[in-house]
Amino acid sequence: MSGKTLPALGPDTVVRLSRQGGFAALPHLAAPREIDFSACDERQRGQVCSVLERCLPVAERAVGGADQRFFQVELRYHDAGRASEWILTVPEQAAPGELVELWQCGPGER
Amino acid sequence: MTASRTPCGFIPPYLLDHIADRGTDAQRARARGTLQHVRSLLHNPGPPGLKAAPGPAPGLATPGQPQRRIHDAGGRMELPGALRRSEGQGPSGDAAVDEAYEALGATYALFWEVYGRDSIDGRSFPLIGTVHYGQEYENAFWNGEQMVFGDGDGEIFQRFTRSLDVVAHELTHGVIESEAALVYVNQSGALNESLSDVFGVLTKQYRLGQRADEADWLVGAELLTERVQGRALRSMAEPGTAYDDPLLGKDPQPAHMRDFIVTRDDNGGVHLNSGIPNRAFYLAAMAIGGPAWERAGRIWYDTLLDRRLANDADFAAFAALTVRQAQGRFGAGSAEARAVTQAWAEVGVEVTS
């Protein structure tokens, strides 16, 4: 997805991160994490956006084949007042460490 | 901060730099970007040529003789890792290496001895496996060139080479890729997963010499640790009953179309809805009787190779082809054709001719 840019993410954005797929695709292992921008300060939002921007060059559309795991980033936000959704998928092998950290731990403390 | 789990409080240095830049014109410009990437899956162009893998020297490949090479990633996530055992060499002493070697040989034997298929591509494709991949890695996969196996975390999963059917499942993904190339999403993806489970358990049953009614029809029965309340990762006989654990929850696989799961997770639930065609195969095999690899397995294998099977086939399309293959091989009014038709009906898949 090189050359792509993030949509404008306002304070009502919700980010859902999960690890998907794999031979043992148990819902427990997906461990979805939701980050609500309305509960984040500016620094935390910036951190999340920075991680997402770092994912753009390594995101792929067709992922997960033959039990390969991948990270799924789902954004729910408003674009010109209209509810919108944006999904990004990143192969596990290509996932930036910062994305894994964000999925595991969430953004830094306020 | 609202998050579903406890934050660790770690902020990488580059993020601090970035945060310091917040509010610049450039950043605001980036934030205003409106290009929207909505995930759209590419249509699979059909059976691909498998990526080139270094095989035996020309003329040395012998149909009926696997070409196995097992590597050790040493806990790293780099492939293929150090070569530990090549074809014809004795045991290495490393359990994962030797399990992978034996399991790949057993899978090759099923495809060659029962279906006359020479390896993944029908042309002696080398069987390359890497074990000890990553740290506490809870997965096994096929990456288009080779199979990869983690050691598990020791809490929930043991090493993935312990289950013969898991190794065979991954090799079968390679076979599917070189034949129908079923798109790994929604129902075609669930068929892809189901076929891998089918030939995974058939490899185990063939190795053990079990009739259909003697087999456990479990997938990954050797994977879960004693701490987990479960028998396996999946049950083909009774999808949804493989485990029920306080930590993992209950096996979510449906066994019937009325319980089909619509989800955006797991590529549209490919590992969930595979329970439906899995049970159809189990029912057909049980009704036909005898060793499942002989007739039920043959029908499913013929269907996988049937060029009428579209790479985006749904359950109904696949089911219809299994019935046609059964009729073609065993006769229109044969017990096998009737068993296959009835099996799909029992899981709620309507077969139209």
Chai-1 contact restraints between the chains, C-beta under 6 A:
chainA,res_idxA,chainB,res_idxB,connection_type,confidence,min_distance_angstrom,max_distance_angstrom,comment,restraint_id
A,M1,B,H37,contact,1.0,0.0,6.0,A-B,restraint_1
A,K4,B,L35,contact,1.0,0.0,6.0,A-B,restraint_2
A,K4,B,H37,contact,1.0,0.0,6.0,A-B,restraint_3
A,T5,B,G33,contact,1.0,0.0,6.0,A-B,restraint_4
A,T5,B,L35,contact,1.0,0.0,6.0,A-B,restraint_5
A,L6,B,G33,contact,1.0,0.0,6.0,A-B,restraint_6
A,P7,B,T34,contact,1.0,0.0,6.0,A-B,restraint_7
A,P7,B,Q36,contact,1.0,0.0,6.0,A-B,restraint_8
A,A8,B,A31,contact,1.0,0.0,6.0,A-B,restraint_9
A,A8,B,R32,contact,1.0,0.0,6.0,A-B,restraint_10
A,Q20,B,D265,contact,1.0,0.0,6.0,A-B,restraint_11
A,Q20,B,D266,contact,1.0,0.0,6.0,A-B,restraint_12
A,G21,B,D266,contact,1.0,0.0,6.0,A-B,restraint_13
A,G22,B,N139,contact,1.0,0.0,6.0,A-B,restraint_14
A,F23,B,N139,contact,1.0,0.0,6.0,A-B,restraint_15
A,F23,B,A140,contact,1.0,0.0,6.0,A-B,restraint_16
A,A24,B,E138,contact,1.0,0.0,6.0,A-B,restraint_17
A,A24,B,L233,contact,1.0,0.0,6.0,A-B,restraint_18
A,A25,B,D266,contact,1.0,0.0,6.0,A-B,restraint_19
A,A25,B,H271,contact,1.0,0.0,6.0,A-B,restraint_20
A,L26,B,L248,contact,1.0,0.0,6.0,A-B,restraint_21
A,H28,B,L248,contact,1.0,0.0,6.0,A-B,restraint_22
A,R33,B,A3,contact,1.0,0.0,6.0,A-B,restraint_23
A,R33,B,S4,contact,1.0,0.0,6.0,A-B,restraint_24
A,R33,B,R5,contact,1.0,0.0,6.0,A-B,restraint_25
A,E34,B,S4,contact,1.0,0.0,6.0,A-B,restraint_26
A,I35,B,A3,contact,1.0,0.0,6.0,A-B,restraint_27
A,D36,B,T2,contact,1.0,0.0,6.0,A-B,restraint_28
A,A39,B,M1,contact,1.0,0.0,6.0,A-B,restraint_29
A,A39,B,T2,contact,1.0,0.0,6.0,A-B,restraint_30
A,C40,B,M1,contact,1.0,0.0,6.0,A-B,restraint_31
A,R43,B,I19,contact,1.0,0.0,6.0,A-B,restraint_32
A,G46,B,I19,contact,1.0,0.0,6.0,A-B,restraint_33
A,G46,B,R22,contact,1.0,0.0,6.0,A-B,restraint_34
A,Q47,B,L15,contact,1.0,0.0,6.0,A-B,restraint_35
A,S50,B,L15,contact,1.0,0.0,6.0,A-B,restraint_36
A,S50,B,H18,contact,1.0,0.0,6.0,A-B,restraint_37
A,R61,B,L42,contact,1.0,0.0,6.0,A-B,restraint_38
A,A62,B,L41,contact,1.0,0.0,6.0,A-B,restraint_39
A,A62,B,L42,contact,1.0,0.0,6.0,A-B,restraint_40
A,G64,B,N267,contact,1.0,0.0,6.0,A-B,restraint_41
A,G65,B,Y184,contact,1.0,0.0,6.0,A-B,restraint_42
A,A66,B,F141,contact,1.0,0.0,6.0,A-B,restraint_43
A,A66,B,W142,contact,1.0,0.0,6.0,A-B,restraint_44
A,A66,B,H173,contact,1.0,0.0,6.0,A-B,restraint_45
A,D67,B,F141,contact,1.0,0.0,6.0,A-B,restraint_46
A,Q68,B,F141,contact,1.0,0.0,6.0,A-B,restraint_47
A,R69,B,N139,contact,1.0,0.0,6.0,A-B,restraint_48
A,W86,B,Q36,contact,1.0,0.0,6.0,A-B,restraint_49
A,I87,B,R39,contact,1.0,0.0,6.0,A-B,restraint_50
A,E98,B,P12,contact,1.0,0.0,6.0,A-B,restraint_51
A,C105,B,P7,contact,1.0,0.0,6.0,A-B,restraint_52
A,C105,B,C8,contact,1.0,0.0,6.0,A-B,restraint_53
A,G106,B,A3,contact,1.0,0.0,6.0,A-B,restraint_54
A,G106,B,P7,contact,1.0,0.0,6.0,A-B,restraint_55
A,G108,B,G9,contact,1.0,0.0,6.0,A-B,restraint_56
A,G108,B,I11,contact,1.0,0.0,6.0,A-B,restraint_57
A,E109,B,P7,contact,1.0,0.0,6.0,A-B,restraint_58
A,E109,B,G9,contact,1.0,0.0,6.0,A-B,restraint_59
A,R110,B,M1,contact,1.0,0.0,6.0,A-B,restraint_60
